[in-house]
Amino acid sequence: MTVISHAAYHQLSNIHYQFDFERFLEHLVDVSLTFIANTDAPSLWLPAWIPGSYLLREFARNITAVHYEVVDEALPDSQITHNNRKPKRYRTQKTDKHTWQLPEAKAGQTISVYYEVYCYDLSVRTAYVDQQRLYGNFTSLALAVDGQEQSPVQVSLIVPKAFFSDKDKEHVLLACGLKATHLQSNKQDLYSVQADSYHELIDYPFEIALQEKFDFIIQDNQHQTLGHQFFLAGKHNANMGRLQQDLTQICQTYLNWLGDAPFDDYTFMTYASGQDYGGLEHINSTSLITPRRDLPHTNESAVPSSDYQRFLGLCSHEYFHAWWVKTVRPDVMLDVDLRREAFTPLLWVFEGFTSYIDDFMLQASGVIDKASYLKLLSEQINRYYQTPGRAQQSVAESSFDAWIKLYRNDENTGNAGISYYNKGALVALCLDLMLLERSAGRYRLFDVVKAFYEQAKQNDKKRIGISSADMGAVIGQFIPVAEWQAFESRYVNGVEELPLEKLLAAHGIEFHINSKETSDKHVPWGMRCTETPAGLKVSRVTRGSAAAKAGISAHDVIIAIDAIKADNKQLAAFTQASDEVECHLFRRDELMMVKVLPKIDTDDTHDSEKVYPHSISLRLAKKDEDKANNVKTESAWLDLMRHAQ
């Protein structure tokens, strides 16, 4: 086998991709890839997952047959057709689910590869193409040349004239974290970008669509300006001025805390839809999709609505990931192979810390008030209390099992596990409060994050991967290591209940149980169900509950309770019944009768499986002279900037 050295390859050519959107109405992208082979029978591969979303998505399923040509000038006659002297086209050979081999190609030859990609997934993880928008992640679109992933890459996005025919072309914009050139002709528009490597390229999603845009400037602690762009596509009536004001405050607060940024500029890419929601982080950009109702209205109140707070929290979450995931990351994600899983027990650190800090920064920036923040935090606590699986799975186990559990919810998920986003956020809260308490207010979680970021800045690559041992080493700079190890054993690797009420009370926050919002009201008989014309359709059943003990299961349709047609009112009437209640239901197409004892004896139920309280709210402690010390501590917790100074 002949092999060309890496240095010699760089002298010959970059890797070229062309993405042609001519068939946008069919949701298809035609791709051509040109490169010089550096080995005989080179292989191409496509990622199976995208960083930031920990599930094998199998992007290769959207690629149809892959063909290639050997296009060197000195081709042997056997590779040239007699009619037009064009190179012969070959079919690649699949060697596994996401790898294609080119057996006729030889080292040193110039190869052109052709394939199509089906793009009709509205999520931020893949690609979506139609007459309204051309959106993509290169993890879904660009086959990598095996062994040449570090080679420079040139990309052309070819948009046909037909795409612009029903649009105001001046407002058709390219949103992308990479700098682009734009050339126009009578037939098409050509957008060109370059990346230093394949791995860099796949960290830059793009969108071409009718978009509104605004710019804003953030300053670091050296008074250097960092340009920010916000693009908004999709149908909406957003108050762009309000959005610009609020995002500027939030982003500036991050820079005030962390001092500087791992990027020179930053791009928010947002698509407004009906119900879809999500975000994905990238090194200098984020791709967001949001219900349009979450965007600010023309008459948005001074304190943002709960819907708008949700969108701002999403922006805050993904923005922070530029520091805390893209720059400081789990060690297994440092040079990760996107063809297979990368297991780590630390996703709670990265997604959990972020899920705590994202909303905290909304109030630290002044965009929302403290009462609004405490409401957001109480919602996080309620999700935790309403998940009985917290007694079964630790947050470290939840992190490790993300690949097989978190993104594959089923009717047993709530009974068997806990989200590392949800519990991770509350572990972060507890760690923050504990650090403040043990250090007499000098240190907190934000100091831990900043210490890791400072380490990353000293690294040659300006990024680091960390392990559980590294967590202990850094936290040990602020409190005794033994205290962290005890905390980790109980609340990270163990399933002991988080001391939320105790820690919050010590920091001036009152914990109120909402007596009217009970589990009997929201989860009658321990089951979640939806009223339909056919009856009550059961979606989940809590272990050990009255419904579970009676044999009611998820997906059952309850048609009658005590011989009366089943609906929410009929069910509510029997939530506290002391005697058995006959309940008729369909499981699949089979009629069944079960007897439910609503008031079950809970003595034999494991304490940790009880969902209690169902709902709490948080309030600032009353400021009187007797609570002066608590008031001071509470202010230190909620006032990040005063602590930083």
C-alpha positions as CSV (number, residue, x, y, z in Angstrom):
1,M,0.0,0.0,0.0
2,T,1.2,3.5,-0.9
3,V,1.0,6.3,1.7
4,I,1.6,10.0,1.3
5,S,3.1,11.9,4.2
6,H,0.9,14.4,6.0
7,A,3.2,17.2,5.2
8,A,3.3,16.3,1.5
9,Y,-0.5,16.1,1.4
10,H,-0.8,19.7,2.8
11,Q,1.4,20.9,-0.1
12,L,-1.0,19.4,-2.6
13,S,-4.5,20.5,-1.7
14,N,-7.1,21.2,0.9
15,I,-10.3,19.2,1.2
16,H,-13.2,20.8,-0.8
17,Y,-16.9,20.4,-0.1
18,Q,-19.8,21.7,-2.2
19,F,-23.3,21.6,-0.8
20,D,-25.9,22.2,-3.6
21,F,-29.4,23.0,-2.5
22,E,-31.0,22.8,-5.9
23,R,-33.5,20.1,-4.7
24,F,-34.5,22.0,-1.6
25,L,-38.2,21.3,-2.2
26,E,-37.4,17.6,-1.8
27,H,-35.4,18.2,1.4
28,L,-32.3,17.0,-0.4
29,V,-28.7,18.3,-0.5
30,D,-26.4,17.2,-3.2
31,V,-22.8,17.0,-1.9
32,S,-19.5,16.7,-3.7
33,L,-16.3,16.2,-1.9
34,T,-12.8,16.5,-3.5
35,F,-9.6,15.4,-1.9
36,I,-6.2,13.8,-2.6
37,A,-6.0,10.3,-1.2
38,N,-3.0,9.8,1.1
39,T,-3.5,6.0,1.2
40,D,-4.8,3.3,-1.1
41,A,-8.5,2.5,-0.7
42,P,-9.2,5.5,1.5
43,S,-12.3,5.5,3.7
44,L,-14.9,8.1,4.5
45,W,-17.0,8.3,7.7
46,L,-19.8,10.3,9.2
47,P,-20.3,11.0,12.9
48,A,-22.9,9.0,14.8
49,W,-23.6,11.8,17.3
50,I,-23.0,15.5,17.7
51,P,-21.2,17.0,20.7
52,G,-23.6,18.3,23.3
53,S,-26.3,15.7,22.6
54,Y,-25.4,12.4,24.1
55,L,-27.2,9.8,22.0
56,L,-26.2,7.9,18.9
57,R,-28.3,9.7,16.3
58,E,-27.0,7.6,13.4
59,F,-26.8,10.5,10.9
60,A,-25.6,8.1,8.2
61,R,-29.1,6.8,7.8
62,N,-30.0,10.0,5.9
63,I,-27.3,9.4,3.2
64,T,-28.1,7.4,0.1
65,A,-25.6,5.7,-2.2
66,V,-22.1,7.2,-2.2
67,H,-20.2,7.3,-5.5
68,Y,-16.8,8.5,-6.5
69,E,-14.5,9.2,-9.4
70,V,-10.8,9.3,-9.8
71,V,-10.2,12.6,-11.6
72,D,-6.5,12.8,-12.2
73,E,-5.4,14.0,-15.6
74,A,-3.3,10.9,-16.3
75,L,-6.1,8.3,-15.9
76,P,-5.6,4.8,-17.4
77,D,-7.8,4.0,-20.3
78,S,-9.6,1.4,-18.2
79,Q,-11.1,4.2,-16.1
80,I,-12.3,6.3,-19.0
81,T,-15.6,5.8,-20.9
82,H,-15.2,5.8,-24.7
83,N,-18.0,8.2,-25.4
84,N,-17.0,11.3,-23.4
85,R,-13.7,10.5,-21.9
86,K,-15.0,11.3,-18.4
87,P,-13.8,9.4,-15.3
88,K,-15.5,6.2,-14.5
89,R,-17.9,6.4,-11.6
90,Y,-17.7,3.8,-8.9
91,R,-20.0,2.8,-6.0
92,T,-18.3,2.9,-2.6
93,Q,-18.4,-0.2,-0.3
94,K,-19.9,0.1,3.2
95,T,-17.6,-1.4,5.9
96,D,-19.8,-0.5,8.8
97,K,-22.9,1.6,9.5
98,H,-21.2,5.0,9.0
99,T,-18.0,4.1,6.9
100,W,-17.6,4.0,3.2
101,Q,-14.5,2.6,1.5
102,L,-13.2,3.6,-2.0
103,P,-11.4,0.4,-3.1
104,E,-10.3,1.7,-6.6
105,A,-8.7,4.9,-5.3
106,K,-4.9,5.0,-4.9
107,A,-2.6,7.2,-2.8
108,G,-1.8,10.5,-4.6
109,Q,-4.9,10.5,-6.8
110,T,-7.5,13.3,-6.7
111,I,-10.9,11.8,-5.8
112,S,-14.3,13.3,-6.2
113,V,-17.1,11.8,-4.1
114,Y,-20.9,12.4,-4.7
115,Y,-23.8,11.7,-2.5
116,E,-27.1,13.1,-1.3
117,V,-28.4,13.8,2.2
118,Y,-32.0,13.9,3.2
119,C,-32.6,16.9,5.5
120,Y,-36.0,17.2,7.2
121,D,-35.3,17.2,11.0
122,L,-36.3,20.5,12.6
123,S,-34.1,19.9,15.7
124,V,-30.8,21.8,16.3
125,R,-28.9,18.5,16.0
126,T,-29.1,17.7,12.3
127,A,-30.2,19.4,9.1
128,Y,-33.4,20.9,7.7
129,V,-34.0,22.0,4.1
130,D,-37.2,23.3,2.5
131,Q,-38.4,26.5,0.7
132,Q,-38.2,28.5,3.9
133,R,-34.8,27.7,5.3
134,L,-31.5,25.9,4.6
135,Y,-30.1,24.8,7.9
136,G,-27.4,22.3,8.7
137,N,-24.8,20.8,11.0
138,F,-21.8,19.5,9.1
139,T,-21.9,16.4,11.4
140,S,-25.0,15.4,9.3
141,L,-23.8,16.6,6.0
142,A,-20.0,16.3,5.5
143,L,-18.3,12.9,5.2
144,A,-14.8,13.0,6.8
145,V,-11.8,11.6,5.0
146,D,-10.3,9.1,7.4
147,G,-6.8,10.1,8.5
148,Q,-7.2,13.6,7.1
149,E,-9.5,15.1,9.7
150,Q,-6.8,17.7,10.6
151,S,-6.4,19.0,7.0
152,P,-7.8,22.4,6.0
153,V,-11.3,22.5,4.7
154,Q,-13.0,24.7,2.1
155,V,-16.8,24.7,1.9
156,S,-19.2,26.1,-0.8
157,L,-22.9,26.5,-0.1
158,I,-24.7,26.8,-3.5
159,V,-28.2,28.3,-3.3
160,P,-30.3,28.3,-6.5
161,K,-32.1,31.3,-7.7
162,A,-35.4,29.5,-7.1
163,F,-34.9,29.7,-3.4
164,F,-35.0,33.5,-3.4
165,S,-37.9,33.8,-5.8
166,D,-40.6,34.4,-3.1
167,K,-38.4,36.3,-0.7
168,D,-37.0,39.8,-0.1
169,K,-33.4,38.9,-1.0
170,E,-31.9,41.6,1.1
171,H,-33.2,39.9,4.2
172,V,-32.0,36.4,3.2
173,L,-29.0,36.1,5.5
174,L,-26.4,33.5,6.2
175,A,-25.9,32.9,10.0
176,C,-22.8,31.1,10.9
177,G,-19.9,31.4,13.4
178,L,-17.4,31.2,10.5
179,K,-16.6,34.2,8.4
180,A,-18.1,33.9,4.9
181,T,-17.8,35.3,1.4
182,H,-20.9,35.8,-0.8
183,L,-20.9,35.8,-4.6
184,Q,-24.0,36.2,-6.7
185,S,-24.8,35.2,-10.3
186,N,-27.9,35.0,-12.4
187,K,-28.4,31.3,-11.5
188,Q,-27.2,31.0,-8.0
189,D,-25.6,32.5,-4.9
190,L,-22.4,31.0,-3.5
191,Y,-21.4,31.3,0.1
192,S,-17.9,30.2,1.0
193,V,-16.4,29.4,4.4
194,Q,-13.1,27.8,5.5
195,A,-12.0,25.8,8.5
196,D,-8.7,24.7,9.8
197,S,-9.9,21.1,10.1
198,Y,-12.9,18.8,9.8
199,H,-13.2,18.8,13.6
200,E,-13.4,22.6,13.6
201,L,-15.8,22.6,10.7
202,I,-18.4,20.5,12.5
203,D,-18.5,23.0,15.3
204,Y,-20.1,25.6,13.0
205,P,-23.8,25.2,12.1
206,F,-25.3,27.4,9.4
207,E,-28.6,28.8,8.4
208,I,-29.7,30.6,5.2
209,A,-33.2,32.1,5.4
210,L,-35.2,35.2,5.8
211,Q,-33.8,36.5,9.1
212,E,-33.9,39.5,11.3
213,K,-30.6,40.4,12.9
214,F,-29.1,42.8,15.5
215,D,-25.6,43.3,16.7
216,F,-24.4,44.2,20.2
217,I,-21.0,44.6,21.8
218,I,-19.7,43.1,25.1
219,Q,-16.5,44.2,26.8
220,D,-14.0,41.9,28.7
221,N,-12.0,43.0,31.7
222,Q,-9.3,44.4,29.5
223,H,-11.9,46.6,27.8
224,Q,-11.6,44.6,24.6
225,T,-14.8,44.6,22.6
226,L,-16.4,41.3,21.5
227,G,-18.9,41.5,18.7
228,H,-22.1,39.5,19.1
229,Q,-24.8,38.8,16.5
230,F,-28.3,37.6,17.0
231,F,-30.3,36.0,14.0
232,L,-33.9,35.2,14.2
233,A,-35.7,33.1,11.5
234,G,-39.2,31.8,11.3
235,K,-42.6,33.6,11.7
236,H,-42.7,35.8,14.8
237,N,-43.6,39.3,16.2
238,A,-40.7,39.5,18.6
239,N,-39.7,42.8,20.2
240,M,-36.1,42.8,18.9
241,G,-35.1,45.9,20.8
242,R,-36.1,44.4,24.1
243,L,-34.3,41.2,23.2
244,Q,-31.2,43.1,22.3
245,Q,-31.3,45.0,25.7
246,D,-31.7,41.8,27.8
247,L,-29.2,39.7,26.0
248,T,-26.6,42.4,26.2
249,Q,-27.1,42.6,30.0
250,I,-26.9,38.8,30.4
251,C,-23.8,38.3,28.2
252,Q,-22.0,41.3,29.8
253,T,-22.6,39.8,33.3
254,Y,-20.8,36.6,32.2
255,L,-17.8,38.6,31.1
256,N,-17.9,40.6,34.3
257,W,-17.7,37.3,36.2
258,L,-15.3,35.3,34.0
259,G,-13.1,38.3,32.9
260,D,-12.8,37.3,29.2
261,A,-14.1,34.8,26.7
262,P,-12.7,31.9,24.7
263,F,-14.0,33.6,21.5
264,D,-13.5,36.8,19.6
265,D,-17.1,37.0,18.5
266,Y,-20.3,35.2,19.1
267,T,-23.5,34.3,17.1
268,F,-26.9,33.4,18.4
269,M,-28.9,31.5,15.7
270,T,-32.6,31.2,16.5
271,Y,-35.5,29.7,14.7
272,A,-39.1,30.5,15.9
273,S,-41.5,27.6,15.6
274,G,-44.8,26.6,17.1
275,Q,-43.9,24.1,19.9
276,D,-40.3,23.0,19.3
277,Y,-37.7,23.9,21.9
278,G,-34.0,23.2,22.3
279,G,-30.4,24.5,22.0
280,L,-27.0,23.2,21.1
281,E,-23.7,24.8,22.1
282,H,-20.8,25.6,19.7
283,I,-17.4,27.2,20.3
284,N,-18.5,30.7,19.2
285,S,-22.2,30.2,18.5
286,T,-25.3,28.5,19.5
287,S,-28.2,27.1,17.5
288,L,-31.6,27.6,19.2
289,I,-35.2,26.6,18.4
290,T,-38.0,28.1,20.4
291,P,-41.8,28.4,20.5
292,R,-42.5,31.9,19.1
293,R,-44.6,32.6,22.2
294,D,-41.4,32.6,24.3
295,L,-40.0,35.6,22.4
296,P,-40.7,39.1,24.0
297,H,-43.8,40.9,22.9
298,T,-44.1,44.5,21.9
299,N,-45.6,45.3,25.3
300,E,-43.4,42.9,27.3
301,S,-43.5,43.9,31.0
302,A,-40.4,45.1,32.9
303,V,-40.2,41.7,34.6
304,P,-40.2,39.2,31.7
305,S,-43.1,36.8,31.4
306,S,-42.5,33.2,32.3
307,D,-42.4,32.3,28.6
308,Y,-39.8,34.9,27.8
309,Q,-37.8,33.9,30.9
310,R,-37.6,30.4,29.5
311,F,-36.1,31.7,26.2
312,L,-33.6,33.9,28.0
313,G,-32.7,31.0,30.2
314,L,-32.0,28.9,27.1
315,C,-29.8,31.7,25.6
316,S,-28.0,31.9,29.0
317,H,-27.5,28.2,29.2
318,E,-26.0,27.8,25.7
319,Y,-23.9,30.9,26.0
320,F,-22.2,29.7,29.2
321,H,-21.4,26.4,27.5
322,A,-18.7,28.3,25.5
323,W,-16.7,28.3,28.7
324,W,-18.2,25.3,30.4
325,V,-18.3,22.4,27.9
326,K,-16.5,23.8,24.9
327,T,-13.4,25.1,26.7
328,V,-13.5,23.1,30.0
329,R,-15.0,19.7,29.2
330,P,-15.1,16.1,30.5
331,D,-11.7,14.4,29.8
332,V,-13.3,11.8,27.5
333,M,-14.7,14.6,25.3
334,L,-11.3,16.3,24.7
335,D,-10.4,14.4,21.5
336,V,-13.5,12.4,21.1
337,D,-14.4,9.8,18.4
338,L,-17.8,10.8,17.2
339,R,-18.4,7.3,15.9
340,R,-18.9,5.7,19.3
341,E,-20.1,6.7,22.8
342,A,-17.9,8.6,25.2
343,F,-19.0,7.6,28.7
344,T,-18.4,9.9,31.6
345,P,-19.9,10.3,35.1
346,L,-19.4,14.1,34.8
347,L,-22.3,15.3,32.7
348,W,-24.0,16.4,35.9
349,V,-21.0,18.8,36.4
350,F,-21.3,20.3,32.9
351,E,-25.1,20.3,32.3
352,G,-26.0,20.5,35.9
353,F,-23.7,23.4,36.8
354,T,-25.0,25.1,33.6
355,S,-28.6,24.5,34.5
356,Y,-28.1,26.1,37.9
357,I,-26.0,29.1,36.6
358,D,-28.2,29.9,33.5
359,D,-31.2,31.1,35.5
360,F,-29.0,32.5,38.3
361,M,-27.4,34.8,35.8
362,L,-30.8,36.1,34.7
363,Q,-31.2,37.6,38.2
364,A,-27.5,38.5,38.6
365,S,-27.7,40.6,35.4
366,G,-30.9,42.3,36.6
367,V,-33.0,41.0,33.8
368,I,-35.3,39.3,36.2
369,D,-35.8,40.1,39.9
370,K,-35.0,37.8,42.9
371,A,-38.6,36.7,43.3
372,S,-38.8,35.5,39.7
373,Y,-35.5,33.7,40.1
374,L,-36.7,31.9,43.3
375,K,-39.8,30.9,41.4
376,L,-37.6,29.3,38.7
377,L,-35.5,27.6,41.3
378,S,-38.6,26.2,43.1
379,E,-39.8,24.7,39.8
380,Q,-36.5,22.9,39.5
381,I,-36.9,21.6,43.1
382,N,-40.5,20.5,42.4
383,R,-39.3,18.5,39.4
384,Y,-36.8,16.8,41.6
385,Y,-39.4,16.0,44.3
386,Q,-41.8,14.7,41.7
387,T,-39.3,12.2,40.4
388,P,-39.3,9.1,42.6
389,G,-36.4,7.6,40.5
390,R,-34.0,10.0,42.4
391,A,-34.0,7.2,45.1
392,Q,-32.8,4.6,42.5
393,Q,-30.2,6.3,40.4
394,S,-27.4,8.7,41.4
395,V,-26.6,11.8,39.4
396,A,-23.2,10.3,38.5
397,E,-24.9,7.1,37.2
398,S,-27.5,9.3,35.3
399,S,-24.5,11.0,33.6
400,F,-22.8,7.8,32.6
401,D,-26.1,6.2,31.3
402,A,-27.1,9.3,29.3
403,W,-26.4,7.3,26.1
404,I,-29.1,4.7,26.9
405,K,-31.5,6.5,29.2
406,L,-31.9,10.3,29.2
407,Y,-32.8,10.7,25.6
408,R,-34.9,7.5,25.5
409,N,-37.7,8.3,28.0
410,D,-40.4,5.8,28.5
411,E,-43.1,5.1,31.0
412,N,-40.6,3.8,33.6
413,T,-38.1,6.6,33.4
414,G,-39.5,8.6,36.3
415,N,-39.5,5.5,38.5
416,A,-36.0,4.3,37.7
417,G,-33.9,7.4,37.2
418,I,-33.2,11.1,37.6
419,S,-32.1,13.7,35.0
420,Y,-28.5,15.0,35.4
421,Y,-29.8,18.3,34.3
422,N,-32.4,18.6,37.1
423,K,-30.6,16.9,40.0
424,G,-27.2,18.2,38.7
425,A,-28.6,21.8,39.0
426,L,-29.7,21.2,42.6
427,V,-26.4,19.5,43.5
428,A,-24.7,22.6,42.1
429,L,-27.0,24.8,44.2
430,C,-26.1,22.7,47.3
431,L,-22.4,22.9,46.6
432,D,-22.6,26.6,46.0
433,L,-24.4,27.1,49.4
434,M,-22.0,24.8,51.2
435,L,-18.9,26.5,49.8
436,L,-20.3,29.9,51.0
437,E,-21.1,28.5,54.4
438,R,-17.8,26.6,54.9
439,S,-15.7,29.6,53.7
440,A,-17.6,32.3,55.6
441,G,-18.8,33.8,52.3
442,R,-15.4,34.0,50.6
443,Y,-15.8,31.3,48.0
444,R,-18.6,29.7,46.0
445,L,-19.3,27.5,43.0
446,F,-18.5,30.3,40.6
447,D,-14.9,30.4,41.9
448,V,-14.6,26.6,41.1
449,V,-15.7,27.3,37.5
450,K,-13.4,30.2,37.1
451,A,-10.4,28.2,38.5
452,F,-10.9,25.6,35.8
453,Y,-11.3,28.2,33.1
454,E,-8.0,29.8,34.3
455,Q,-6.4,26.4,33.9
456,A,-7.7,26.1,30.4
457,K,-6.3,29.5,29.4
458,Q,-2.8,28.3,30.4
459,N,-3.1,25.2,28.2
460,D,-1.5,25.4,24.8
461,K,-4.8,24.4,23.1
462,K,-6.8,26.8,25.4
463,R,-9.0,24.0,26.5
464,I,-8.8,21.2,29.0
465,G,-10.5,18.0,29.9
466,I,-11.2,17.2,33.6
467,S,-11.9,14.1,35.7
468,S,-13.6,13.5,39.0
469,A,-10.2,13.7,40.6
470,D,-9.7,17.1,39.1
471,M,-13.0,18.2,40.6
472,G,-11.7,17.2,44.0
473,A,-8.4,18.9,43.5
474,V,-9.9,22.3,42.6
475,I,-12.7,22.2,45.1
476,G,-10.1,21.3,47.7
477,Q,-8.6,24.8,47.1
478,F,-11.6,26.3,48.7
479,I,-12.8,23.8,51.4
480,P,-11.1,20.8,53.0
481,V,-11.0,17.9,50.6
482,A,-12.6,15.6,53.1
483,E,-15.8,17.7,53.1
484,W,-16.0,17.5,49.4
485,Q,-15.5,13.8,49.4
486,A,-18.3,13.4,52.0
487,F,-20.6,15.6,49.8
488,E,-19.6,13.6,46.7
489,S,-20.3,10.3,48.4
490,R,-23.7,11.2,49.7
491,Y,-25.2,13.4,46.9
492,V,-23.2,12.7,43.7
493,N,-22.4,9.0,43.9
494,G,-25.1,8.2,46.4
495,V,-28.8,8.8,46.4
496,E,-29.2,10.5,49.7
497,E,-31.9,13.3,49.7
498,L,-30.4,16.7,49.0
499,P,-30.5,19.0,52.1
500,L,-32.2,21.7,50.1
501,E,-34.5,23.1,52.8
502,K,-31.7,23.2,55.4
503,L,-29.2,24.9,53.2
504,L,-31.6,27.4,51.8
505,A,-32.9,28.3,55.2
506,A,-29.3,28.9,56.4
507,H,-29.0,31.4,53.5
508,G,-32.2,33.4,54.2
509,I,-34.6,31.5,51.9
510,E,-37.9,30.3,53.3
511,F,-39.2,26.9,52.1
512,H,-43.0,26.8,51.8
513,I,-45.0,23.6,51.0
514,N,-48.0,24.4,48.7
515,S,-50.7,22.5,50.5
516,K,-53.2,22.9,47.7
517,E,-50.9,21.5,45.0
518,T,-50.8,17.9,46.2
519,S,-49.9,14.6,44.6
520,D,-53.6,13.5,45.0
521,K,-54.6,16.5,42.8
522,H,-51.9,16.1,40.1
523,V,-51.0,12.4,40.3
524,P,-54.3,10.7,41.5
525,W,-53.8,7.1,42.6
526,G,-50.1,7.7,41.7
527,M,-50.7,7.8,38.0
528,R,-50.5,10.4,35.3
529,C,-53.3,10.3,32.8
530,T,-55.0,12.4,30.1
531,E,-58.7,12.7,29.5
532,T,-59.7,11.5,26.0
533,P,-63.1,10.7,24.4
534,A,-62.3,7.0,25.0
535,G,-61.5,7.5,28.7
536,L,-58.5,8.3,30.8
537,K,-55.3,7.3,29.0
538,V,-52.6,6.4,31.5
539,S,-49.1,7.6,30.6
540,R,-47.1,6.8,33.8
541,V,-47.7,4.9,37.1
542,T,-45.6,5.5,40.2
543,R,-44.1,2.4,41.8
544,G,-45.8,1.5,45.1
545,S,-48.8,3.7,44.3
546,A,-52.5,2.7,44.5
547,A,-52.7,2.3,40.8
548,A,-49.5,0.2,40.7
549,K,-50.8,-2.1,43.4
550,A,-54.1,-2.5,41.6
551,G,-52.3,-3.5,38.4
552,I,-53.0,-0.4,36.3
553,S,-50.2,0.2,33.8
554,A,-49.0,2.8,31.4
555,H,-51.0,3.0,28.1
556,D,-54.1,1.5,29.7
557,V,-57.3,3.4,28.9
558,I,-59.6,3.5,31.9
559,I,-63.2,3.6,30.7
560,A,-65.2,3.4,34.0
561,I,-64.7,4.1,37.7
562,D,-67.3,2.7,40.1
563,A,-69.5,1.8,37.0
564,I,-69.5,5.5,35.8
565,K,-67.7,6.7,32.7
566,A,-64.1,7.7,33.6
567,D,-63.1,11.3,33.4
568,N,-61.0,13.6,35.5
569,K,-63.9,14.6,37.8
570,Q,-64.9,11.0,38.4
571,L,-61.3,10.1,39.2
572,A,-61.0,13.1,41.6
573,A,-64.1,11.9,43.5
574,F,-62.3,8.7,44.5
575,T,-58.8,9.9,45.2
576,Q,-59.4,9.6,49.0
577,A,-61.8,6.7,49.1
578,S,-61.2,4.2,51.9
579,D,-62.9,1.3,50.2
580,E,-61.9,-0.6,47.1
581,V,-63.1,0.9,43.8
582,E,-63.9,-1.1,40.7
583,C,-62.2,0.2,37.7
584,H,-62.7,-1.1,34.1
585,L,-60.0,-0.5,31.5
586,F,-58.7,-1.5,28.1
587,R,-55.2,-2.8,27.8
588,R,-54.6,-2.9,24.1
589,D,-57.9,-4.3,22.8
590,E,-58.7,-6.4,25.9
591,L,-61.2,-5.4,28.6
592,M,-60.0,-5.8,32.2
593,M,-61.4,-5.0,35.6
594,V,-59.2,-4.1,38.6
595,K,-59.9,-3.1,42.1
596,V,-58.2,0.0,43.4
597,L,-57.7,0.9,47.1
598,P,-57.0,4.7,46.8
599,K,-55.8,5.1,50.4
600,I,-53.1,2.5,50.5
601,D,-51.0,1.6,53.6
602,T,-47.7,3.4,53.0
603,D,-45.9,1.7,55.9
604,D,-44.4,-0.8,53.6
605,T,-43.4,1.8,51.0
606,H,-39.7,2.7,51.0
607,D,-39.4,6.2,52.4
608,S,-37.2,7.4,49.5
609,E,-39.8,6.4,47.0
610,K,-42.4,8.9,48.4
611,V,-42.9,12.0,46.3
612,Y,-43.2,14.5,49.1
613,P,-43.7,17.4,49.1
614,H,-45.3,17.6,45.6
615,S,-44.9,21.3,45.3
616,I,-42.9,24.0,47.2
617,S,-42.3,27.7,46.8
618,L,-39.4,29.8,47.9
619,R,-39.4,33.3,49.5
620,L,-36.8,35.7,50.8
621,A,-36.7,35.6,54.6
622,K,-38.2,38.6,56.3
623,K,-35.6,41.3,57.0
624,D,-35.9,42.1,60.7
625,E,-33.2,42.8,63.2
626,D,-33.2,39.3,64.6
627,K,-32.3,37.9,61.2
628,A,-29.6,40.4,60.3
629,N,-27.0,37.7,59.8
630,N,-29.2,35.6,57.6
631,V,-30.0,38.6,55.4
632,K,-26.3,39.3,54.9
633,T,-25.6,35.7,53.9
634,E,-28.7,35.6,51.6
635,S,-27.4,38.7,49.8
636,A,-24.0,37.1,49.3
637,W,-25.7,34.1,47.7
638,L,-27.9,36.1,45.2
639,D,-25.5,38.9,44.6
640,L,-22.8,37.4,42.3
641,M,-21.1,40.7,41.4
642,R,-20.7,41.9,45.0
643,H,-19.1,38.6,45.8
644,A,-16.8,38.8,42.8
645,Q,-15.6,42.3,43.9
